[in-house]
Amino acid sequence: MKRSSGVRLCATAAVGALSLALVTGCSDGGSKDPGGTAKPAAKALSATELKKLIVADGEVPGYKVAPVPATRAKPITTDSALCRPLARVMSGLPPVEAAAQTDRLATENQTKGPSDKATSMKDLADGKFEEAIHTSLDRDVTTVALASYDGYGAEKALATVRTAVSGCANGFPAAQAGTKTRFTKVTEEKATATGDGLVAFTATMDTGDGDPAPVHAEVVRTGATLSVYFTSNLGAMMDKKAYAVSPEVVKAQQAKLK
């Protein structure tokens, strides 16, 4: 297959949460300075409470929900303090440390697998086998994290993402598990959810072979709790197909927070 090194890097990105896509950010809800508000400071939910609120298997149609595996839990790091909230979100983490947090991995069910006929050298020569592999990889993988904050921590944490989306538009250097890379751009995007505050973005990673690898993220505030969504789709990246944060996952999770 051609573009093997680029494909391998994309795979590492998708499986390890290192893939970034066009950065999506929107809405100004929750971005205002809370200093002048009259509402009482919020109290963070506990880790036990968050575990009851995060999506579970059987609650997202078309998806398998499971614990986040160690291969995907390795965080993306960056020397840029401004862009660090984006790196954390793309690692499936809250943008800044929270009083309590929990996470899950939602993987879209495979609807099509490699063709049974794609086993001969002739099939390989015709590119049918590669096409079947791309089809089998064309499914969303979304990390969902819930994080809760005391006081106005959730508003402030969301504001760091909004600031980073605009401030890191031209990209930033990053690394994961010792592998260095660069996100070439971060782009604002329309959020899937509704909430007290929203930021959605796409970040694009340079694979080194001229094949950009975009990933998508969305952060939603519901009171003192942030929902963090990070979606990658290896098959879509390889075939340069558009995709976004999984709307089914967002809908199911936000419904549990109302």
N, C-alpha and C positions, 0 to 999 in steps of 0.2 A: 504494500500500500504506500502511496505517496504521502508526504507531509507527516511522516511517522513521529518525528521529534515534537512537532507542534501538537499532534494528537495526544501524545503521551503527556505533554505538559497540560493540555486542556483537561485530560483525565485526572491528573493530580489535582488540578484546580477544582474540578467539580466535586470529586470525592472528598477532598480535604477542605472544602470551603474556600479555596484560594481563587476560584474563578470569580471575576467581577464582571458586572455588566453595566450598561449605560446607567448612570446614577439618576435615580428618581427622587425628587424632593418636591413637596408641595404643602400648601396650607400654612397659615400663620397662627392657627389655634395653639394655645399653650406657650407661645413664644414671648408673650408680654412679661415685663418685670412684675413679679407678684407683690412687690413691696407695698403697693398702694391698695391692695385688695382687702376686703373686710372678711373674707371667708377664713375659717380656722385652718391652721396648718394640718396637712393630712398625716395620717399614721400609716406606715408601711404594712402591707400584708406579710404574714409569715411564710416561710418556705412550705410549711404544711398546707396553708391555705392556697398558695399558688399551685401546688401539685393537684389540688382538687379542681382548679380552674383551667388548667392547660388541657388541650385536646388529647383525647385518648383514642386508641384503635377502635374502629367501628363508628366514629363520630364524623369522619370526613369521607363522603362518598367518593369512591374511586381511588382512595389512598390507603396505604399501610402506615400506621403510626407506631413508632417504636422509640426506645431510648437512643440518644445520639451516640454512635460508635466512636471509639477512640481515634480512628483514622480521620474522622471529620472534626474532631474536637480540638485538634492542634491549631492554636490561634495564629492569625496573620499579625505580623508586627511591622511597625514603621518608626523611623526616627523623627518623623514629622508630628509634633504635638498637635498641630491644627487638624491633621488628617487622621489621627489615631481613633477618634470615634467611628469613622467609616471602616477602618480595619477591624475594629472590634465587632461592629454590626455584621460585617462579611464573615466573621468567625463564628457567628451565631451567638454573640454575647451582647449584653446591653452596652450602650455607648460609653457609659461610665459605671463604675462599681455601684451596686445596689445593696440595700439592706437585706434583700432576699431575692433569689432567682431560681428558675427551673427551666428545663428545655425538653424538646422532643424533635424527632425527625419524621417528616411526612414524605413518603415516596409514592409517586403516582404508579398505579398498577400498570404492568406491561400489557399493552393490548395487542402488540405484534412482536413476534420473535423472529430470529433468523430463519429463512426458508429451509425446509427440509431438503429442497433440491440443490441448495447452494453448498454442495460438498465436493464437487469435482473440480479438476484443474480448469476445465472449460468455463465453469461458473466463475472461478476466480479471475480468469482472464477477461471475462465479460464485465467484471466489476459488480456482479450480482451479490456476491457474498459480502463485499464491503458495504453495499447499499443496505443489505439486510441487517448488518451489524449497526449501521447508523440508525436504522428504524428502531431496533431494539433498545437503543440508548436514548431515543427521543422521548423522554419522560421527565417531568419536573421532580426535583429533589429539594425540599424546603425544610430548613431548620427553623423551628419556632421557639422563641425564648420569651418568658414572662419575667419581668423584673419590677420590684416595688420599692418605693422610696419614701422616706419621712419628709415632712414639711413640703417644700416646693422642689424637692430633688428631681421629680419626674419632669417638670417643666424645664428645669435647668439642663437636665440630661438631653432632652429632645432638642433644646436650643443649640447644643454643641454639634449635633448632626446637621442641623440646618445651616449653621455657620460653615461647617466643613464642606458641605455640598458645593457652596459657591466659592469658598476659598481654595478648594482643591480641584477646581474644574479642569486644570491643565495636567492633572495626574500627580502621582507621588510614588516614591520607591517603597518597596515592601519585601517581606521575606516570610517564609513559612517552613518550619522544620529544616532550617538551614539552606533552603533554596531561595535565591534572590530573584526578584522580578520587578516589574514596574506596571502600575496602572497608568495608562496613557491619558485617560480622561474620565471625568465624573460628570454625569448629566442629570438635570432635574427631570422628574417624571411624575405623571399623575398617579396619586395613590389609589389603591383598590378599595380601602376601607373608609369608614367615617369614624370620627372620634373627637375627643377634646383637643387634639393636636395631631398633626400628620407630617411626616417627611418621607418621601420616596425618592429613590435614585438608582441609576445604572452606572456601574463602573466597568471599564474595559481594560483587560489585562493584555499586555504584549507577550505573545508566545515566542517571539524571536524568529518566527518563520513567515511573518507578514499576515498571520491569521489571528485577528483579534478575538479574544474570548470575553464576551460580555456576561455579567451577572447582575442580578436585580435584588434590591432590598427595600424594605419599608418598615418604618417605625411609627407606631400608633400609641397615643396616650389616652388612657381611660382612667380618669381620676389620678391616683397616685401610682398607677401601674403602667408600664410600657410593654407593648407587644412588639417583638422584634422578629421580622421575617426575612430570611435570606434564601433565594431560589437560584439554582443552577440547572442547566439542561444540556448535558454533554452532546447529545445527538443534534440538538438545535444549533449549538455552537459550531459543530463540525460541518453542518450543512448551511450555515449562515442564515438560519431561520429565526424570525422574531419570536420571542417568548416574554413572559413577565412573571412577577410574583404570583404564585398559584392562588387564583381568586377563591377556589373552593376551600382551601386551607384557611385563608383570611376570614372568610364568611363564618366558618364553623368556630374558629377561635374567638372572634369578636362577639359572637352570639353568647358564648359562655361568660363573657365579662360584663354583660349588660345587667 
